[in-house]
Amino acid sequence: MKLLSVNLGHPRAVPYTDHPEGLTGIDKQPVDGPVRVAAPGTKGTGASGLAGDAVCETRHHGGDDQAVYAVAREDLDEWERTLGRPLRNGSFGENLTTAGIDVSRALIGERWAVGAEVVLEITSGRIPCRTFQGHMGEKGWVKRFTERGAPGAYLRVIRPGEVRAGDAVRIVHRPEHEVTVALQFRAITTERALLPRLLAAGEALHPEAQAVARTYVEKYGTDAKA
């Protein structure tokens, strides 16, 4: 298991974002050499966890619990076959493109050691948005991406350091629950009856997903089908 690439984006003006100045950093490109990774701070003020990477719309992206976004190269390959066009590393706006890891089947709270220094912890799956659809230029992209159910994973930084393309990725902790990124994504997007199951992930779960799950349980209980 390894990093195929580390990808950074720069602010770019586009017509398909809700950013007040029309800027997005979603168009991320592979870079050479080491990149510093550290917790960026609270969502709304903190942006990307990677030095030199732009997160423009900090109301919805970035912050400590979405410091890093990872996508499996295997998922990009599958989308290449579906879309009939090449997708380079970074095409989904991911910071880390991995090989040999089923990212969407990883567990919430799973920890990865990346290279010699960095430790990351999985918090949630990526929810597709208007900017992602505009960036991809595919009709009905948000729906298609959601239906596929392989969203890639957001991670928080447990131990900072440097990463680079070619670094090994090792799973150093796997929690005992069964809440995967894919399950969390389905619960938040299309199968809300799954929401009570997310609470088994505890404090490792992204705080916004925790809040949605707790509100659901308070309203419907743990066995509701709403």
N, C-alpha and C positions, 0 to 999 in steps of 0.2 A: 504494500500500500504506500502510495507516495503522492506528492504534489507534482502535477504536470506543469502547472504555471501559477504564478502569482500575478494578479491583474489589478491595475489601478485605472481610475477614471479621472478626467478633468472636466470642469464646468463647461457646458456647451448649451447654447440657446437652441431650443426646439419648440415646435408649436403644440406639443402633446403632453405638457406637464402642467400641474397646478401650482408650481412654484411661482411666487409673485413676480419674479423677474424672468420667468420662462426658462430657467436653467435646470440641467440635470447632469449627473455624473454617471449615468447608467452605462454609457459606452466605455467599458473597461477593456484595457489592452494588456497583454502579457508584457512583463518587464524583466530585464536581466538584473542579476545581483541581488543582494539581501534587502529586505524591506522590514522595517521596525513595526512590530505589532504590540499594542498596548490598549488598555481600557480607555475609551474616549471620553467618558463622562455621561451624565444623565441625558436621556433622550429629550430632544428639544433644544439642547445646547451642545451636547457631544455629537460628533458625526461618525466618521469611519474609524475603525480600530487600526487601520493601516496607514502609516505615514505616507503622505503624498497622494492619498486617495480622496476624491471629492464625494461627499454626500450633501446635496444641495437642499433637499426637502426634509429638513430635520424634524418637522412635525410628525412624520410618518416613518422615517427611516433613521438608521444609525442609533447611537447611544450604546451604553454598556451591554444591553441584552441583545443587541443586533450589531455587534461590533464587527463581525466577520460573516460573510456569506459564502457558502461552499456548494458546489455543484459537481456531480460525478460526470466524468467524461463519457461514461457509458450511457448516461441519460441524454447527453448532447448527441451522441451517435444515433440513438434511437429516434430523436427528433429530426436529425438529418434525413433518415430514411423516410420519415413521415412527411416532412416538408419538401423533400426533393432538392435541397440546397445545402451547401456546406455551412457549418457553424464553428467558428474558431473558438478556442478557449477564451472565456470572458464574454461570450455572446449573450448570456443571460444576466449580465451585470454582476457576475460572481467575482469575489476576490480570490478564491482558491478553486482551481479546477483539479479534481482528484482522479486517481486511477486505482482500481482495486477495492473501492469502498462503496457499498450500497448506502449512499448518504441518506436517502429518504427512509430507509429501514433502520437507521440508527436510533438509539433510544434517547429520549429527552434526559439530560443529565449525564449522558455518556461523555467521557473526556478523552481527548486526543492529545498525544504528545507529537508535536510537529518539529522536525529537526532536533537540534541539540538543546533548545531552550524553552520554546513556547508550549504552553498547555492551554487548550481551548475546551469549552463545555457547551454542548448542544442545548439550545433553549426552545426552538420552535421551527416550523416550516415557513417558507416565504409565501405571502399572500400576493397574487398578481394584481397589478393596478393599471390604470390608464397609461401611465408612462411606459410601463413594460410593453403593453400592446403597441403603442406608437413606435417604440424602439424596434420591435420585431417586425412591424409592418405586415402582420398576418391578420386577416379578417377573423373575428371571433376568437382572438388569441386567449383572452382571459378565460373564456368558457372551456376552450380546448385544453389549456394548461391545467385548469382545475379538474377537469374530468380525468386527465392522465394520473393525477394524484401522486406525482413524484416531484415535490416542490424544491428540493434541496434544503439546506439547513442553515439557520442563523446560529452563531456561536458567540459566547462571551469569553473574555480573556481571563484566565485563571492565573497564568504566569506569563509575563511579557518577554519579549526577546525578538530575535530576527528569524525570518523564514525566507526561503528562496526556492525556485523551481528545482525539482529533483530531491527535495527533502523527504525523508521517510516519515510516514504517519503511523503511529502506533496507538492502539486503543489501550489506555492505561486504567480505565475504570468503566465498568458497565453496571448500572443500577439493577436492582432485583425486580422492578416493576416491568410491565410490558407495553408502556406507552411509547410508541415509535413516532418519529417525525410525521410519517404518513398518516397515522391515526390522529395525531393532533391536528393536522391539516384538514382531514375529512370532518372532524368534529366542529372546527371553526367555520368551515365553508359550506358543506352540503349535508352532513349527518349530525344534527345537533343533539340527537339522543345519545351520542357518544360522549358528550361533554363531561358527565360525571366521572368517566374513566380517567380523564386527564389529571384529576387531582391526586392520583396515585404517584405522579411524578414529583409532587412536593414543590419545594422552593426552587428547584432547578428549572421548572416550567417558566416561560416568559410571563412576567407579571400581568400583562394584558390578557393573555390566555387564561391565567389563573382567575382573574376577575370575571371573565365571561363564564367560565365553568361554575364558579361559586354562585353567581347570580342565577344561573340556570337551576342549580340544585335547590337554592332557596325558594324558587318559584314553583318548580315542578317535582322536586324530590329526585332520588337517584334512579328510579325505575320508570320515569315518564318516557313517553314516545314523542313528545313535542318536538 
